[in-house]
Amino acid sequence: MTRPFTVAGIGELLWDVFPHDKRLGGAPANFAFHCYQLGARAYPVSCVGMDDLGRRIRDELKGIGVDTRYVLESNTFPTGTVQVTLNDEGKPSYRILEDVAWDHIPFTSGLETLAGELDAVCFGSLSQRSPVSRAAIRSFVQHMPPEALKIFDVNLRQSFYSKELVEESLRLASILKLSDEELPVLAGYFDLQGDVLGQLEQLRELFELQLVAYTRGPDGSVLVRRDEVDDAPGHEGSAVDSVGAGDSFTASLCMGVLEGWPLRQVNQFANRVATFVCSQRGATPALPEHLLASREGKGSPEARENGAEDPPELVVTESVRLTKENLHLLTDKVGRPSYDRSRIKTGIVHVGVGGFHRSHEAAYTDALMSRASMKDASMGDSEALAWGICGVGLREADRRIGAVLKAQDHLYTLIVKHPRGGIEASVIGSITDFVLGCDDPGTVIDRMASPDTRIVSLTITEGGYNVEPATGDFDFGNPDVRHDLAHPSSPRTVFGFLTTALERRRSSGLPAFTVQSCDNIQHNGDMTRRMLLAFAQERDAGLARWIESNSSFPNAMVDRITPVTTPEDIALLATEMGVRDEWPVTCEPFTQWVIEDSFCNGRPAWERVGAQFVADVTPYEKMKIRLLNAGHSVLGLLGSIHGHETIDGCVADPLFATYLRRFMDTEATPVLDPVEGIDLNDYKDSLIERFGNPNIKDSLARICLESSAKLPKFLIPTIAENLARGGSIRFATLAIAAWCFYSDRGVDRHGTRLEIVDAMRDELHRAARGTPEDPLSFLKLESVFGDLIRHDRFTTTYSEMVRSLYENPNVALRMRELLSERP
């Protein structure tokens, strides 16, 4: 298989605001998403505001698998919006807000580097309505390799175009894509004569274009190349809305041309993709299995009938698409469920089906079912099969994982990567269904309220618990919370769903279910209990008392490094293991789950497959949070400023590995409680080995995301306890100083932009930017740092370190100085 192509869409990134909701919009995101689905390494290039809409754009893009490292940010201009109205035929019209962030895309050194690595880019005219972005786009295209595809998707909107702009863009382009509404405009600009085909050929010759693509909506498209024309009719389908259909056509066209397909195959495939997108709500639906299969030539009836060849290098060696019907076709390299999935009952409803859930709870449950199927004398298989998992997504960003799981009969592949290069792959079958709460809240409530459901588990990240940072109380100011209190039958938050489901169980005489947090939060069960009871009390005091008396919330410590799945992981699984899985999960071999044995309605026998049930999880939590999670944050912040990109890259650097171990030994370990059955030196050795696993490319951007929710739990308590006992604080304090520089400047020591994702990003930036005038400015954010600013020993140490970083951000110099000091 060839390397993944690298493509970008540059231009507008915004929210399409419809009468009843808003959706992620903008050609760069749509183009990048569909190219990503078709196997490319794809990036949207744009600019958003440092505001809530900008943060939500990043979250939405990450949720559908799109890399956001080149989505720049402006603290001057807001995130863009477009008012969209649809006519009776589903055709959109737009009113586009002006002078927004995407009108001010800067051409940075990072974008120059990206441009030089690209195989293709797509750009339009709308994104060039301002001189700033127009200059950036022109520079970006000009810095691309000469042989790369430069696709100009005309995209005429309102009055945001001119002959000069269109002509300049055409001279930059190698491929032109335009619609039947746009051709008459260009015909007038350039005095094109004759019929449509003649005008398209004149455009191709006039601007020396490699290809011209002309789209006619439901009537199909025409592709014109030198000495070759293909006219493809449209495909029948029911249109829901056509938003994003043109971008999906362009992405499919781009990938087909890059793959070297025959013109007919390119045209037919792009038409079919666009027709499918028109049949779905929104611009970024997951493409179904039959479409992805059809791009491989042999699976396409049209390709066979028209004599099209297979795309060069596209078909991976004897790979099999992952479905239940194809399990028997998998090779012996891949493990698969040994139990009868048709007998599984849903005993667990899980909210938040991300990578960690699928590498952890779902994997434990699959292992339990497999063990029972092997006729474990101590456990019947019917007992194990009563704990199937129904996945739930509450956000629009969960739509893609739901679509992928549905297309694969809720199967996925777990890829375990060992430090010395070994790889194990197993198909996991414990998830049996998936429901999207933002589309169908009633079905989610029904599943939670079902007598079969005995556990509702959660991986909703720290931010999902709706804690008011300043007080630690439940945040009743959240608009979604106010909605849930007013509309209990159509909730939006996890607490609204849990409360309504438990209310239904109480009224039906059913026992409560256990609410089990699987999030990386100290005392996660206690946190869940406190937040849910606060919400339920506001709804119905009697119901809150019933939940408090009948439900249970076991604390648990969870651990398994699970990086974001990459296109390379998907390709490796197909080429090495013969499995085509649209969203596998990669993880390390190490896994740990320590759970308090407090379940009100039964539980799986997870202890038979490695989980540990204890009376008190506190010492295990503290050990993991103060060593593993704090260690991650120390490496993440210092490594980001230094210029490292991954955790294993940090550990491969002897300076960083030594610094991490010294922090763990001199500052974290002395404040830990005894942990039964754990040798702390062995545990710390294992952490260094795990962090250094070269096959687990865990990015520092992921490690550092939502640091404002992590550091007050992971690192700051260690500093506070060492201040109280007179212990060392210098290694942790340097990490806090690096966090200040990171939050203020947003770049590493070389000036390369860092991807910062944090719900408190704006507050952190405002606090940090005052540091040059007031070294303690950052620490005044008491919702994060508590009373650290009132400890003279800490402020003296911190001021010295933060001043030195602002004078010279080469953090390695400070690290060496600390390591040279006597303990």
N, C-alpha and C positions, 0 to 999 in steps of 0.2 A: 504494500500500500504506500502511496506517496505521502510525504509529510503533509500535515494539515495546511491548507492555504490560509494566509493571514489577510484579512480584509477589514475595512473600516467604512462607516458611514459618517460623514461630517456635516454638521449643520444644526437645525433646530431640534431642541429637546424640550418637551412641554407637556401640559395636561390638556387633553381634549375634554371640555366641559359640556356634557349633554344635559338635557332638561332634568334628569333625575339622578345623575351620577357623573363622575369624572373618570377618565381612563388615561393611562400613559400614552403619549403620542409623540409624533415627530419622526420623520423619515429615517434619521440615523439609527434610532433604537429599533424601529421595525425592520429595517434592512439588516442590521447586525443580528437581531434575534433569529430571523429566518436563515441567514447564512450559517449561524451557529447550529441550528437544527440540521442543516444539510452538511455538517462536518467541518466547518471552517473555525479557525481561531478568529473571533470577530469582536470588534470594538466600536461602540458609538463614540464619536468625538464631538463634544459640545460644551456648553457652560450652563450651569444652573445657579440659582441664588443660594446664599447661605441662610435658608429659611426652611420652614416645615415642608413646603411643597418640593423643594430641592432634595431634602433628606428622603422624602417619600419616593421620589423618582429613583434614587439610588437603591432604596429597599426593593422597589418593584422590579428593577432591572436585575438585581441579584437574585430575586425570587424566581425569575424565569431563566436564570443561568447565564446572564450577560455580564461580561467583565466591565467594570465601571472606572477603571484606573485613569481613563482619558476623558472622563466627565469632569471638567474643571469647575471651579466655583468662584462666584463673585460676591463680595460683601457690599457691593454698591448697587447692583441691579437685581430685581426680583426674578424668580423662576417664571418662565413664560406660560401663558394659558391661551386657549382658543375656544371660543364659544361655537359649538357645533349644533346644527339643526339638520334633521333628516326629512326629506319629502316622503310621499306615500310609497315611493319605490325604494326607499332606503338610501337614496343618494344624498351625500352630505353637502352642506354649504358651511362656510367658516367666517368667523369674525376674529381676527388675530390681534392680540394685544401687542403694542409696540414698545420699543426701548426697554427690552428685558435682557436677561443674562445672555441668551444665545445670540443676541445682536452684538455681543462684546467678547467673542472668543479670541483669546490671545494666542499668538503663535509662539509656543514655548520650545525650549530645547528638547523636552520630552516628546512633543509632537513632531519635531524635526527627525528625531531618532525613529519614531514609529513610522513616519512616512517612508523612510529609507528601507523599511523591512516589509512593506506591503506588496501583496500580489494584486490587490484591487481596491478601489475606493468608489463610493457613490456620493455625489454632491448635487445640489439643486440650485434653483434661482432664489427661492424664498429665503434661504439662509444667508444670501448675500445682499439683503436689502440695506444693511448698514455698512459703512466703509470699513469698520474694524473687522467684522467677521469676513467680509469680502476679501480683504487683504490676507487674512489668516488662511482662508480656504485656497486662495491662489498660491500662496507660499507652500502650503501643505502639498498640493498636487504637484507643484514644480519640484519638490524635493523627493518625489517618488522615483523608483527605478524606471528607466525609459520603457521597458517592456511590460510594466504593470498596466492593468486595465484601469482607465479613468472614465467612469460612467457618469454622464451628465443626465440626470433625471429632471426634465425641464421644470415641472411642478409650478406652473404659473398660478399665483394666488393674489386676489384683489388687485391692487395697483403696484405690487412690490416687484416690478420687473420693468425692463426696458430693452430696446434693441441692442444697446451697447453692452449691457450685462449678459444677455443671451449670447451675443457674438463672442465676447471674451471667453465665456464658459465653453462654447463649442470649440474654440481654438485650443483649450486645455484638454479637451476630451478625446478619447479613442472610441467610445461607444456613446450613442445618443439614444435615450428612451423618451418618447413623447406619446401623448394621447391624441385621439381624434378631435378633441376640443382644442388642443394646443397647436396642431399642425397648421390650421388657417392663420394663426398669429405669426408663426415663423414664415409661412408662405408670403405674407404681406411684408415682413421685415426684409426678406432676401429675394423677393420677386421670383418665387418659384412658379413654374408653369406646368400645365398638363394635369393628368389625373394623379391620384394619391401615390401610386407606385412611382410615377415619374418624379413627383416632388421629393419623395424619400430618397431616391437615387441622386437627385440634384444636391440634396443636403449632404449625403455621404461623400460625393465628389468634391463639393465646395470646401468642406472642412477636413477632407482626407481622413474620414472616419473608418474604423475597422468594421463597424456594425451599426445599423440603425434599427431600433425596435419601436414598432408602432402598435399601440393598444387601442382596442375598440370596445372595451367593457365586455358585455356578454356575447359580443359578436366575434371575439377572438383577437388575433394579433398577426402582424406581418413582420418578419425579420428580413432585412436586406443587407447582403454582404456582396463584395465584388463578385460578379458573375453567378450569384446564387440568391434566390428568393424563396422564402417559405411562408405560405399563407395558411394559418391554422384556424379552423372555426372554433367558436367558444364551446364550452362544456355545459350541459344542462345542470341546473342546481337552483335551489331556493335561496334567494338573497335575503340575509338578515340586515346587514349593512356592508357597505363597500369600503369602510375606513381601513386603510392599510393594505388593501388588495394590490394596489399598484406597487407598493414597496415589496410585497412578497413576490410579485412577478419579477421585479428587478433583481432580487436576491437569487431567485431560481435561475434567471438568465445568467447572472454573474457566475454562479457555481458551475452551470453547464458549460459555459465558455472556458472557464479555467480548467475543467476536466477534459476539454477537447471533444465534447460530444458532437455528433452531426447536428446540423442546423434544425432539421425536423424534430429531433428528439428534444433539443433545448426548448423549442417553441411549444411543443405539446405539453412538456412537463411544467413549464412556467404558467401556461394557461390553466392546467389542472390545479396547481397550487393556489393561484389567484381565485379560482372558482370556489375552492374549499374555504378560503379565508372569508369570502363574501357570505358564505353560508353560516359563519360563526359570529358570535358577538365579540367585538373588539378586534384590534389589529394584530394581536400576537397569540393566536390559538396554537396549541401543540398540533403538529401535523400528524395525521393518523398513519397507522402501519402500512396500509395499502399504498399511500403516496410515497412514503420513504422507500418501500420495496420497489415501486415502479421506476425510481430513478436509477435502478441498477440494470436496466435494459431487458434482462431475461424475464423480469417480473411484469413487464409492461406489454399488454396486448397490442397497443398501438405501435410500439417499437417493433414487435415481431412482424406485424402486418405490413409495416412500411420498410422493412429491411434494415432498420437501424442497428448499428454495431453496439456492443457493450462499451460503456465509457472506459477509456484506458485507465488501468490501475485502480479502478473504483471498487471492483468486487473483491472482498477480502476472502482469504483462503477458507473455503468450506464453512463459512460461518452460518449460524442458525439464529433466526430471530427468536427472542425469548418469549414463549407463550406456553401454556399448559400442554397444548397439543404437540409441541416440539421438544418437550423435556426428554423424551426417549431418544431423540436424535443427538443429544449432547455427548461429547466425548468423555472418556474416563478422567480427563483432566479436571472436570468440573463436578463438584458435589451437587446433589439435588435432593429435594425432600423425599424421605423414605416412607412417609406416612400418607394416608389417604386424605387429601385436602377436601374432598367432598363431604367428609364426616366432621369437619371443624365447625364448632359453634363459636359465636362471638361472645367472649367473656370479658374482653377489654376494649374500651373505646379510647383511642389515643389521639390527643390534640397536638399537632405539630410534627408532621412526618418528614423531618429533615434527615440529613445524613447521620446525625448522632443517634437518633432513635433507631434507624435501620441498622446501624452497626452495633447497637447495644441491646435495648429491651427486646426488639423484634428478633435479634439474633439469638439471645438467650431463650426466647420462647420457641423458636424454631429448633434449637438444640434439644430442648425438653421434649418436644413432640417427636423428634427423631429417636431420642433415647427410648421413649415409651414404645415406639413402633418396633423396636428391636426386642420387645417382650421382656423389658426390665421387670424382674419378678416382684420388685417392691412397688411397682406403679403400673396401673392399667393405662392403655393408650387412650381410652375414652375420657379419663380424667384429664390428661394432658391436652387432648383435642378440644376441651371445653374452654380453652383460653385463646382462641383466635382473636385477631386484632382488627378492628375497624378503624381505619385512619380518618382523621378529620382535619380539614384546613379551614381556617376562619377568615383568611385574607385573599384578596384577588391574586396576590403573589403565589398562593398555593395551587393555583389552577393548573399550572404546567405539571407539577408532580402528580396531581390527580389524574390528568390525562395520560401521562406516561404509564402509571400503574394500571389504569383501566385497560390500555392497549396491550399490556403484558400480563393480563389476568392477575394483576397485583403481585406478580413475581418480580424479584430484582436480584442482582448478583452482588455478593459481598466479596471484595478483593482484599485479601490480607497480605500486606507487603512486609517481608521480614528484613531486618537490618542488613543481612548479607546477600540480599538480592532474590531470595526465594519468594515465590508468589503462590498463594492458594486462592482458588475461586470456588464459591458455593452459591447455589441458588437458594434464596430464602423464601419460604412459603407461608409464614405465619400471619401475614397480612392478607385478609380476605375481601376487604372492601375499602372504599374511600368515599367520603361525602364532603362536599364543599359548603361550608356553613353560610358563606356570603350569598350563595345562590339558593340554598335550600335549608334554612334554619330549622324548619319543622322536622325534617328527617334526622338531623343531628340530635335534636331533643328526643325524638322517638328512640333512637339507638341508645342514648344514655339512660332513658327511662325503662328500657326493656328489662324484663325479669332475668334474661340471660346475662346482662351486663353486671359485673360485680366489681370491676375496677375501672375508673377513668384516670388515665395517666397523662402527664403533661411534659412536653419539652417546648416551652414558649419563650425561653431566654429570660434574662433578668428583667428586661423591659416589659414583658408580658404580665408581670404581677401588679402593675398599676400602683406602684408605691410613690407617694409624694416625697421627693428627695429631701426636702427641708425638715420634714417631721417624721418620716418613716411610716406614716399612716396611709390608709387607702385614699386614693385621689378621686374624690367625688366631682372635681372640676372637669374631668375628662368628658368631652362631648359624647363619646360612645357609651360611657357609663350612664350619663343622663338619659340617653336614648333607651338603654336597657331597662332602666327603672320605669320609664313611661310606656315601653312596649315589650313586656316580658315574653311574648310569644314569638318575637322576631329579634332576638338579641344579636349583638355584634361582638361582645367581649366574652372571654372564657367564663367569667364569673356570672354573666347573665345566662349562659347555657347551663352551667352547673346548677345554679339556683332553680331555674325553671324545671330542669329534669328531676331534681330532688324534691321539689314541690309536688310534681306529678306522682312520684313514687310514694310520697307520704299519703296523698289523697287516695291512691290505689291500694294502700295497705302493704306495699312492698318494702323490703328492707333497704336501707341506704347503701350506696356503693362506697368503696374506698377511693379517695382522691390521692393519687400517688404522683408526686413531683419527681421527675427525672432530670431536673435542671441542676446546673452546677452552682448551687447557692447553699451557703451554710444554713443548716436547719431548714431545708427546703419544705419539708412537711409542715413545720410550725408556721412558716411564712404563708404557705397556701391556706392553711386553716384560718389564720388571722385575717387575711384579705377577703376570703370567701364569707366568713361570718360578718365582717363589717358590711359587705354588700348586702347580704341576706337580711341583716338587722334593719337596714334602711328600707328594704322591700316589705318585710313581714317579720316582726319580732318573734312571733310564735314559731315560724318556720326556722328562724335562726337558732332557737333553742332546740328544736328537733334535730337539726343538722349537727349541732354541737354534741348532742347526746348519742346520736346514732351513727354518724359517719366517722371515719378515721383518716388520719393524714400522716402516714409513716415518714419519718426522716430517712434520707438515703444519701449515700456517697457514691457517685458514679464516675467512671474514668475509662476513657478510651480515646486516643487521639484520632480524630476523623477529619481530615482536610477536605476542602471542597473538591468535588469531582471535576476533572478536566477533560477536554476532548482527547488528550493523549491517553487517559485512562480508558476511555471508551474504545479507542483504536487498539490499545494493547489487548483488551479483553477479546476483541473480535479477531485479531491476528494471531494471538498466542493461545487463546482458549476456545476460539470458534463460536463465541456467543455475541450476538448483537443485542445489546441492552442499552436503551436510550438514557438510562440514569442509574448506573451502578454506584456502589459506595466503596470507597477505599478506606482502609484503616490499618493500624498497627496490630501486631499479634497480641499485645498486652490488653487485658480487660479486667475491670474490677467493679463489683457492685456490692456494697455493704448496706443492708436494709434493716431498719427496726421492724421487728416481727409484730406489727400492730395493724391487722387487717380485719375489718368488720364483717366481711361477707365472703370469706374464703380467699385463697390465693394460689397461684401456680407453685409447684415444688421447684422453684428456680435453684434452690441449694443443691439439687442433684446435678446441675450443670455449671456449678462454679460460683454462684452467688453466695454471700455470707449473711446470715440472719443473726442479729445481735440485739441485746436489750437497749444499748445506747450507742448511737453512731457518732457521737460528738468527737471523740479523740481521732477517729478515722477521717472525719470531715476536716478537722483542723490540720491534721498531717498533710492531707492532699491539697488543701487550699493554700496553706502557708509555704509548701514546698513546690508542688507541681504548678499550681495556678499562678502563684506569685513569681515563681521562677520563669514561667512563660512571659509574664508581664515585664519582668526585669530585662530579659533577653529581647522582647519585642520592642520596647521603647529605646533602649540603648542601641540595639541592632539597627532599628529604623534610622536613627540619626547617623549612625556610622555608614549606612549604605548597604547592609545586608538585606536580603529579600525573604529568606526562609529561616525557620528554626534550625534545621539541620546545617544550614550555612553558617549560622552563629556558632554552633557547637563544634563545627569543623575548624573554627578559628580558635587556636589555643588560648588566646587572651580572653575570649568570651566564655569558653568552657571553664577556665580557671576562676574567673570572676563569679560565675554562677555558683560553682561549688563553694567558694569562700562565703558568698552571701548565705547559702543554705547552712553551712557549718557554724558561722559566727553570729548570725542574726536570726535565722528562722528556727533552727533546731533548739536553741536554748529556751524558747518560749513555748515549746510543744509539751503536751501531756503524754504520759506513758501510753503506748498503743499495744494492746495485747496481741501477741503473735507476730509482731512486725519488728524486724531489725532495721533501725533507721539508716544505718550506714549502707546496708544492702538496698534499701528503698531508694536512697539518693543515688547510688551507683546505677540502679535500674533507670532512674529518671534521665541521667546523662546519656545512657545508651539509647533510650527511647527518643529523646530530643534529637539525637544525632543520627537517627535512621535516615539514610540518604534516599530511601524510596518513599518516604512520607514527606512530601514537599509542602509542609504547612506554612502558609505565608504569614509574614509578620503583620500584614494588613489585617488578616483575620484575627490574629492573636490580639491586636491592639483595638479592635472594634469594641465600642461601648466601654471604653476604659473607665469612664466616670461611674459605671455601675459595678465594675470589677475591683478597682484598686481600693475603694473604701472597705472592701471585704477581704481582699487577698493580701494587700501589702501594708496599708496604713495601720491596721491593728498591730502588726509586728513592730512597726516603728514606735507606736504608743506604748506597747508593753516593754520594749527595750528602754525607752525613756524612763519608765517607772522603776525599772530594776537596775538602771545604770549600765545597760548593755550597749553594744555597738549599734550605730544607726547609719554609718557612712555609706555602706553599699546600697542600701535601699533609698537613701536620700538622693544619691546621684540619679537613680531612676526617676524620682519625682522631679528633679531639676530638668532631666531630659524630656519628661512629659510636658513641662512648661514650654520649653523651646519647640517641641513637636506641635503643641496646640496653638502657639503664637505664629510661628513661621510656616509650618506645614510643609517643610522641605527637609531633605537630609543635608549633611555637611557639604555635599557637592552642588546643592541647589536644585536637586531633582524633587519634583512634587511628590508628596506622600498622600496616599488615599486614607482619609480620616472619616470614619463613620461612627458617630456618637450622638445620642439623643440630646446631649448637653454641649454639642460642638460650639454653638454660638456663645454660650455662657463661658465655656472654657477659653475660647479665643479672646473674648472681651477681658477676662481676668488676666490672661497671660500677656496680652499686648502692652500692659502697663509696666512690665518688668524692667525695661531699661531705665525708667524714672524711679520706680519703687520695686526693689528686689522681692518684696513680700506680696506683691500684687496678686499673684496666682493663688497664694494660700488664703486669701480673704474670701474665697468661695467656700464658706463654712459647710454648705450642704454636702461637699465632697471631703473636705479636710478636717472637719470638726474643729477641735481646739488646738490643733498642732501649732497654730501661729502664736499661741500663748506660752510655748515652751522655748525658752531662750537657747538651750543647747541645740534644738532642732533648727531654729531660725538662723542661728549663727552658721551652722554647717551648711544649710540650704543656700543662704545668701552667697556664701563663698563659692559654692558649686555652680549656681545658676549664673553668677557674674562671669565665671570662667568660660562657661558654655557659650554665652552671648559674645564674649570676646573671641573665642575660637571654638567652633562646634565640633572639632575633632575629639569626640568623646573618648576615643581610645587613650589619649594622653592622660585624662583624668582617671580612667580605669587602671592604667599602669601605676599611677601615683598611689592610688588606694591599695593596690596589691603589694606595693613596696613598703607600706607602713607596717610597723610591728603590730601584731594582734593585741 
